[in-house]
Amino acid sequence: MPRSLGPAEKALLIHYIEDRFAIPPLALAPFEILTFSRQAFLMRRPPRAFEWQSPYFVRAGLPFLRDAAGFLKPTTCFIQRFGHLARKNRIELDRTRLAQLCTNGEITLDEEEVSRRAKGEQVLSPTGYVIIDVAGHPLGCCLLVEGNRLLNRLPKSLRNAFKLPEEGQGALQ
């Protein structure tokens, strides 16, 4: 059954999002944060208190963060909804580089590419999750390791949509 986080637990998750991506805490102020299993969900604060009607929940609200191998990974839903507010750890990829990432599972960025692809004047941490922008729109997040190795952490449906076609299967649209 989902449980609402207390103020201290909620503050930790909001601090992580603020510290990692510089998303303003006010963007998350209208939401309760619920947890269930190893996931956190955002749920718009109801106008009045209510009781859960059933003990049988799988999910509640917008998927927010997941515990992925001991690290907090923002969900694709969260990135697509709130990623435009991020002022840190965003990388712009063109469709060709995105296709390489989706096909090979990772790409290596050279120093010029890292500085050129970081959005604006923002900070890009050498390790951790980064938001991937395509044509100015947040698509999801990937894992940056060793300062220049970008590992694909996009959902399978997105990976398949952007993969380079196999021999004889047509061109990338």
Number of C-alpha atoms within 10 A of each C-alpha: 14 19 13 16 15 11 9 9 12 15 13 11 17 20 16 13 19 16 12 19 23 18 21 17 12 9 11 16 12 12 16 18 28 23 21 15 12 10 19 28 24 20 18 14 12 10 6 5 6 7 5 9 7 7 8 9 11 9 16 17 14 18 20 22 23 18 13 11 7 7 11 19 20 24 22 23 15 18 23 17 14 15 24 16 14 21 20 22 23 26 25 23 18 14 15 13 16 22 20 16 24 23 18 13 15 19 18 16 16 12 11 8 14 18 16 13 18 22 21 13 10 16 16 22 17 16 15 19 24 27 28 28 24 16 10 13 14 23 21 25 28 23 19 24 15 11 16 16 17 21 19 23 21 20 12 10 8 14 18 14 13 19 19 21 15 9 7 6 8 9 9 12 8
